[in-house]
Amino acid sequence: MATLREMAKVIRSKNAGALQFTLDVMFEDAVTYEKVRDSGVLTPRNLAPLYGVTDNEVAVIPFDVAYAIKITLPRKIPSGSPGDTDIYGAQQHAPLLDLEVAD
């Protein structure tokens, strides 16, 4: 098995407004992208526990033309509010790095 970090060219996160953040997973080629997209690893059911949210709060949007998958989740604390430790949402991708994708 390979990890998502090994398969993706880019894994990043950023704010999607003050109340949500987005995760972008981008791939070098169609074969790798389709393998991950079709693997069932990046689903709301699998991602929700990693971020402490419910399945229906997770949106997974494959973008075939760009070999990319966008994931949108709610922030637990609004950006810039007291207690927010990641004002830009730039460190939220870490839980994805070691997800395993079957060969």
Legacy VTK file of the C-alpha trace (Angstrom):
# vtk DataFile Version 3.0
C-alpha trace
ASCII
DATASET POLYDATA
POINTS 103 float
0.000 0.000 0.000
1.098 3.533 -0.726
0.240 6.590 1.320
-1.570 9.570 -0.110
1.572 11.647 0.526
3.516 9.303 -1.784
0.904 9.366 -4.538
-0.127 13.019 -4.674
1.929 15.808 -6.184
0.331 18.405 -3.878
-1.690 18.109 -0.663
-2.616 21.455 0.851
-5.253 23.243 2.852
-6.554 26.787 3.033
-9.514 28.766 4.282
-12.736 28.711 2.333
-14.155 31.693 4.162
-14.089 32.128 7.928
-16.225 29.074 8.678
-14.802 26.407 6.362
-11.519 25.167 5.013
-10.702 23.261 1.878
-8.227 20.486 1.235
-6.742 20.121 -2.239
-5.198 16.839 -3.357
-3.565 17.064 -6.786
-1.955 14.374 -8.894
0.675 14.250 -11.610
-1.228 11.970 -13.982
-4.649 10.525 -14.755
-3.771 6.965 -13.708
-2.762 7.939 -10.165
-5.644 10.394 -9.821
-8.223 7.818 -10.931
-6.744 5.166 -8.662
-7.139 7.396 -5.608
-10.493 8.827 -6.723
-11.924 5.340 -7.200
-10.282 3.759 -4.135
-12.943 4.817 -1.656
-10.335 6.341 0.660
-11.401 9.970 0.202
-15.063 9.713 1.143
-17.075 11.705 3.684
-17.420 8.570 5.834
-13.627 8.074 5.991
-12.700 11.735 6.363
-15.280 12.853 8.941
-13.658 11.044 11.896
-10.252 12.528 11.035
-11.675 16.023 11.459
-14.264 15.407 14.173
-17.259 16.258 12.003
-20.229 14.309 10.640
-20.352 12.713 7.197
-22.887 15.240 5.930
-20.521 18.132 6.756
-17.846 16.835 4.363
-17.957 17.599 0.637
-15.642 15.647 -1.675
-15.454 17.071 -5.181
-13.372 15.280 -7.826
-12.199 17.506 -10.658
-11.185 15.135 -13.452
-9.802 17.756 -15.834
-7.206 18.916 -13.286
-6.474 15.475 -11.743
-7.501 16.962 -8.404
-9.861 16.303 -5.517
-11.230 19.137 -3.380
-12.568 18.442 0.088
-14.485 21.082 2.060
-15.060 20.865 5.820
-16.334 23.179 8.538
-13.842 24.859 10.849
-14.399 24.070 14.536
-13.409 27.635 15.423
-14.007 30.501 12.956
-10.820 31.873 11.435
-9.278 34.582 13.586
-11.499 33.901 16.589
-10.046 33.377 20.068
-8.639 29.856 20.248
-7.964 29.587 16.506
-4.487 28.105 16.063
-4.400 28.169 12.257
-5.807 31.483 11.047
-5.109 30.686 7.363
-6.207 27.052 7.487
-2.796 26.127 6.076
-2.040 23.188 8.373
-5.287 21.248 8.147
-4.085 18.788 5.500
-1.843 16.797 7.877
-4.412 14.038 8.671
-4.514 13.138 4.960
-0.793 12.529 4.547
-0.638 8.994 5.899
-3.924 7.661 4.519
-3.217 4.387 2.780
-4.438 3.640 -0.725
-4.599 -0.003 -1.786
-2.507 -1.015 -4.789
LINES 1 104
103 0 1 2 3 4 5 6 7 8 9 10 11 12 13 14 15 16 17 18 19 20 21 22 23 24 25 26 27 28 29 30 31 32 33 34 35 36 37 38 39 40 41 42 43 44 45 46 47 48 49 50 51 52 53 54 55 56 57 58 59 60 61 62 63 64 65 66 67 68 69 70 71 72 73 74 75 76 77 78 79 80 81 82 83 84 85 86 87 88 89 90 91 92 93 94 95 96 97 98 99 100 101 102
